[in-house]
Amino acid sequence: MSFETVQHGSSPEHHAATLGGLVLELYPASARHPATAGVRIGIRHHGLPEVEQLVAARGELLSAEPFVVRDPDGQVVELVTRG
């Protein structure tokens, strides 16, 4: 799944990816739309260490196994290696 930066009309710039018929859009938190508390996003990947390094460099590493980070908006994200 590859994300690209998009913007629709007056919406904020955000990231979107398409997989089959599924569209996943990730919007930044703002004063009008603060980060959602209690939501945890899990993403499966093919065990690419570069992905974990990149994500860890941009967020707060909470756990290495399972790989869990807090993103700059405060959301908790878990990456799971597809087996």
N, CA, C and O atoms as a DFTB+ gen file, in Angstrom:
332 C
 N C O
     1  1       0.854      -1.161       0.000
     2  2       0.000       0.000       0.000
     3  2       0.901       1.225       0.000
     4  3       1.764       1.374       0.865
     5  1       0.697       2.084      -0.961
     6  2       1.493       3.308      -1.066
     7  2       0.587       4.504      -0.829
     8  3      -0.505       4.590      -1.390
     9  1       1.048       5.422       0.005
    10  2       0.287       6.623       0.303
    11  2       0.785       7.774      -0.551
    12  3       1.974       7.877      -0.853
    13  1      -0.144       8.637      -0.934
    14  2       0.224       9.859      -1.634
    15  2      -0.453      11.019      -0.912
    16  3      -1.486      10.842      -0.266
    17  1       0.134      12.196      -1.026
    18  2      -0.439      13.392      -0.425
    19  2      -1.518      13.924      -1.352
    20  3      -1.280      14.129      -2.542
    21  1      -2.715      14.150      -0.799
    22  2      -3.849      14.618      -1.599
    23  2      -4.577      15.732      -0.860
    24  3      -4.387      15.936       0.339
    25  1      -5.414      16.448      -1.604
    26  2      -6.262      17.479      -1.019
    27  2      -7.517      17.591      -1.868
    28  3      -7.435      17.685      -3.092
    29  1      -8.677      17.582      -1.225
    30  2      -9.954      17.671      -1.921
    31  2     -10.613      18.996      -1.556
    32  3     -10.952      19.216      -0.394
    33  1     -10.796      19.868      -2.519
    34  2     -11.460      21.141      -2.251
    35  2     -10.781      21.907      -1.135
    36  3      -9.593      22.220      -1.220
    37  1     -11.549      22.217      -0.068
    38  2     -10.995      22.996       1.038
    39  2     -10.515      22.121       2.193
    40  3     -10.179      22.643       3.256
    41  1     -10.476      20.796       2.007
    42  2     -10.002      19.903       3.068
    43  2      -8.499      20.090       3.255
    44  3      -7.822      20.575       2.349
    45  1      -7.968      19.712       4.422
    46  2      -6.522      19.826       4.622
    47  2      -5.775      18.789       3.780
    48  3      -6.339      17.770       3.383
    49  1      -4.504      19.066       3.517
    50  2      -3.663      18.048       2.876
    51  2      -3.648      16.830       3.775
    52  3      -3.554      16.957       4.996
    53  1      -3.739      15.650       3.182
    54  2      -3.716      14.414       3.951
    55  2      -3.126      13.314       3.083
    56  3      -2.771      13.549       1.928
    57  1      -3.022      12.109       3.644
    58  2      -2.424      10.988       2.929
    59  2      -3.505       9.965       2.598
    60  3      -4.373       9.673       3.421
    61  1      -3.441       9.425       1.380
    62  2      -4.447       8.456       0.939
    63  2      -3.764       7.305       0.213
    64  3      -2.757       7.485      -0.472
    65  1      -4.341       6.116       0.382
    66  2      -3.866       4.917      -0.320
    67  2      -5.084       4.112      -0.739
    68  3      -6.107       4.115      -0.055
    69  1      -4.969       3.425      -1.862
    70  2      -6.049       2.586      -2.371
    71  2      -5.551       1.153      -2.482
    72  3      -4.449       0.902      -2.969
    73  1      -6.366       0.224      -2.030
    74  2      -6.050      -1.192      -2.113
    75  2      -7.328      -1.909      -2.520
    76  3      -8.240      -2.079      -1.710
    77  1      -7.390      -2.330      -3.788
    78  2      -8.637      -2.906      -4.298
    79  2      -9.723      -1.854      -4.230
    80  3      -9.554      -0.757      -4.763
    81  1     -10.836      -2.165      -3.584
    82  2     -11.914      -1.198      -3.417
    83  2     -11.826      -0.394      -2.139
    84  3     -12.711       0.417      -1.865
    85  1     -10.772      -0.596      -1.339
    86  2     -10.612       0.090      -0.063
    87  2      -9.769       1.341      -0.235
    88  3      -8.703       1.297      -0.850
    89  1     -10.244       2.459       0.306
    90  2      -9.470       3.698       0.333
    91  2      -9.231       4.048       1.788
    92  3     -10.175       4.136       2.572
    93  1      -7.968       4.247       2.154
    94  2      -7.602       4.635       3.511
    95  2      -7.036       6.041       3.439
    96  3      -6.049       6.280       2.744
    97  1      -7.660       6.977       4.155
    98  2      -7.193       8.358       4.187
    99  2      -6.837       8.719       5.623
   100  3      -7.613       8.477       6.548
   101  1      -5.663       9.298       5.795
   102  2      -5.180       9.710       7.109
   103  2      -5.080      11.224       7.125
   104  3      -4.303      11.814       6.374
   105  1      -5.878      11.853       7.996
   106  2      -5.914      13.310       8.103
   107  2      -5.120      13.765       9.322
   108  3      -5.069      13.061      10.330
   109  1      -4.497      14.947       9.232
   110  2      -3.782      15.478      10.392
   111  2      -4.767      15.998      11.436
   112  3      -5.870      16.426      11.098
   113  1      -4.366      15.959      12.694
   114  2      -5.179      16.547      13.751
   115  2      -5.084      18.067      13.633
   116  3      -4.105      18.601      13.112
   117  1      -6.110      18.750      14.122
   118  2      -6.117      20.216      14.116
   119  2      -6.926      20.683      15.317
   120  3      -7.501      19.865      16.035
   121  1      -6.973      21.986      15.537
   122  2      -7.774      22.514      16.639
   123  2      -9.249      22.172      16.437
   124  3      -9.959      21.866      17.395
   125  1      -9.701      22.224      15.192
   126  2     -11.096      21.910      14.879
   127  2     -11.379      20.407      14.950
   128  3     -12.473      19.993      15.334
   129  1     -10.380      19.593      14.575
   130  2     -10.506      18.132      14.591
   131  2      -9.317      17.544      15.335
   132  3      -8.351      17.105      14.710
   133  1      -9.375      17.530      16.679
   134  2      -8.241      17.012      17.449
   135  2      -8.051      15.506      17.249
   136  3      -8.940      14.816      16.749
   137  1      -6.889      15.017      17.644
   138  2      -6.589      13.591      17.544
   139  2      -7.651      12.796      18.294
   140  3      -8.119      13.221      19.350
   141  1      -8.029      11.650      17.752
   142  2      -9.039      10.802      18.354
   143  2      -8.407       9.938      19.431
   144  3      -7.518       9.139      19.138
   145  1      -8.847      10.084      20.656
   146  2      -8.312       9.282      21.756
   147  2      -8.897       7.878      21.686
   148  3     -10.059       7.700      21.321
   149  1      -8.097       6.895      22.033
   150  2      -8.585       5.538      22.120
   151  2      -8.599       4.759      20.818
   152  3      -9.045       3.612      20.794
   153  1      -8.120       5.355      19.733
   154  2      -8.074       4.640      18.458
   155  2      -6.668       4.101      18.253
   156  3      -5.687       4.816      18.459
   157  1      -6.571       2.855      17.852
   158  2      -5.271       2.253      17.560
   159  2      -5.338       1.657      16.168
   160  3      -6.211       0.839      15.875
   161  1      -4.421       2.066      15.314
   162  2      -4.379       1.597      13.942
   163  2      -3.343       0.489      13.843
   164  3      -2.224       0.641      14.334
   165  1      -3.700      -0.611      13.222
   166  2      -2.759      -1.699      12.981
   167  2      -2.553      -1.875      11.491
   168  3      -3.519      -1.906      10.729
   169  1      -1.303      -1.991      11.069
   170  2      -0.976      -2.148       9.650
   171  2      -0.081      -3.364       9.486
   172  3       0.930      -3.491      10.177
   173  1      -0.449      -4.262       8.569
   174  2       0.366      -5.429       8.256
   175  2       1.286      -5.108       7.099
   176  3       0.871      -4.477       6.126
   177  1       2.527      -5.534       7.196
   178  2       3.479      -5.306       6.104
   179  2       4.305      -6.564       5.896
   180  3       4.153      -7.542       6.628
   181  1       5.166      -6.537       4.910
   182  2       5.930      -7.730       4.539
   183  2       7.279      -7.821       5.240
   184  3       8.212      -8.396       4.679
   185  1       7.415      -7.277       6.435
   186  2       8.645      -7.404       7.202
   187  2       9.778      -6.529       6.701
   188  3      10.946      -6.904       6.802
   189  1       9.445      -5.373       6.164
   190  2      10.484      -4.490       5.653
   191  2      11.086      -3.674       6.785
   192  3      10.416      -2.791       7.321
   193  1      12.330      -3.944       7.165
   194  2      12.953      -3.190       8.254
   195  2      13.012      -1.688       7.970
   196  3      12.974      -0.876       8.895
   197  1      13.104      -1.322       6.693
   198  2      13.171       0.105       6.356
   199  2      11.888       0.817       6.775
   200  3      11.926       1.975       7.190
   201  1      10.756       0.128       6.669
   202  2       9.481       0.729       7.065
   203  2       9.511       1.031       8.554
   204  3       9.137       2.126       8.972
   205  1       9.950       0.072       9.357
   206  2      10.012       0.267      10.804
   207  2      10.981       1.384      11.166
   208  3      10.690       2.187      12.052
   209  1      12.135       1.449      10.491
   210  2      13.106       2.506      10.770
   211  2      12.535       3.873      10.437
   212  3      12.694       4.818      11.209
   213  1      11.873       3.984       9.298
   214  2      11.289       5.253       8.875
   215  2      10.201       5.698       9.841
   216  3      10.169       6.858      10.251
   217  1       9.314       4.783      10.205
   218  2       8.228       5.121      11.115
   219  2       8.777       5.488      12.491
   220  3       8.319       6.456      13.099
   221  1       9.740       4.736      12.983
   222  2      10.326       5.029      14.297
   223  2      11.021       6.387      14.307
   224  3      11.022       7.073      15.329
   225  1      11.610       6.779      13.186
   226  2      12.295       8.068      13.105
   227  2      11.310       9.228      13.149
   228  3      11.681      10.338      13.530
   229  1      10.057       8.987      12.763
   230  2       9.062      10.069      12.703
   231  2       8.065      10.042      13.858
   232  3       7.202      10.914      13.953
   233  1       8.179       9.059      14.724
   234  2       7.246       8.955      15.845
   235  2       7.958       8.464      17.079
   236  3       9.163       8.216      17.051
   237  1       7.233       8.323      18.147
   238  2       7.777       7.863      19.416
   239  2       7.637       6.344      19.491
   240  3       6.520       5.827      19.472
   241  1       8.754       5.623      19.577
   242  2       8.730       4.167      19.645
   243  2       8.230       3.738      21.022
   244  3       8.839       4.079      22.036
   245  1       7.132       2.996      21.064
   246  2       6.562       2.522      22.315
   247  2       6.956       1.086      22.610
   248  3       7.088       0.700      23.772
   249  1       7.148       0.284      21.553
   250  2       7.493      -1.127      21.708
   251  2       8.145      -1.617      20.420
   252  3       7.726      -1.245      19.323
   253  1       9.170      -2.451      20.558
   254  2       9.829      -3.007      19.379
   255  2       9.185      -4.321      18.946
   256  3       9.275      -4.680      17.772
   257  1       8.543      -5.044      19.850
   258  2       7.905      -6.320      19.512
   259  2       6.668      -6.504      20.363
   260  3       6.827      -6.862      21.530
   261  1       5.470      -6.298      19.897
   262  2       5.181      -5.856      18.540
   263  2       5.637      -4.418      18.334
   264  3       5.812      -3.664      19.292
   265  1       5.824      -4.054      17.081
   266  2       6.342      -2.732      16.734
   267  2       5.208      -1.711      16.852
   268  3       4.271      -1.715      16.055
   269  1       5.308      -0.836      17.861
   270  2       4.249       0.132      18.144
   271  2       4.875       1.508      18.316
   272  3       5.839       1.671      19.064
   273  1       4.318       2.503      17.615
   274  2       4.792       3.883      17.737
   275  2       3.614       4.812      18.011
   276  3       2.459       4.475      17.750
   277  1       3.935       5.984      18.543
   278  2       2.949       7.058      18.658
   279  2       3.319       8.069      17.594
   280  3       4.444       8.567      17.574
   281  1       2.379       8.381      16.703
   282  2       2.676       9.305      15.613
   283  2       2.670      10.753      16.120
   284  3       2.293      11.002      17.265
   285  1       3.082      11.703      15.282
   286  2       3.148      13.103      15.732
   287  2       1.806      13.676      16.195
   288  3       1.785      14.661      16.934
   289  1       0.674      13.073      15.771
   290  2      -0.638      13.532      16.226
   291  2      -1.081      12.840      17.516
   292  3      -2.163      13.119      18.033
   293  1      -0.238      11.933      18.038
   294  2      -0.574      11.240      19.276
   295  2      -1.278       9.911      19.113
   296  3      -1.628       9.274      20.107
   297  1      -1.496       9.475      17.878
   298  2      -2.157       8.194      17.629
   299  2      -1.161       7.045      17.794
   300  3       0.019       7.183      17.469
   301  1      -1.645       5.923      18.298
   302  2      -0.815       4.733      18.443
   303  2      -0.988       3.882      17.196
   304  3      -2.111       3.580      16.793
   305  1       0.135       3.493      16.585
   306  2       0.117       2.695      15.364
   307  2       0.947       1.443      15.590
   308  3       2.073       1.523      16.082
   309  1       0.398       0.284      15.234
   310  2       1.105      -0.992      15.357
   311  2       1.356      -1.565      13.973
   312  3       0.433      -1.678      13.166
   313  1       2.609      -1.927      13.697
   314  2       2.952      -2.600      12.444
   315  2       3.169      -4.067      12.749
   316  3       3.922      -4.411      13.660
   317  1       2.517      -4.932      11.994
   318  2       2.619      -6.379      12.190
   319  2       3.191      -6.979      10.930
   320  3       2.690      -6.710       9.838
   321  1       4.239      -7.795      11.051
   322  2       4.835      -8.447       9.903
   323  2       3.900      -9.520       9.385
   324  3       3.444     -10.382      10.137
   325  1       3.621      -9.458       8.099
   326  2       2.771     -10.475       7.475
   327  2       3.563     -11.760       7.371
   328  3       4.653     -11.774       6.800
   329  1       3.032     -12.836       7.914
   330  2       3.748     -14.097       7.931
   331  2       3.334     -15.059       6.887
   332  3       3.877     -16.161       6.812
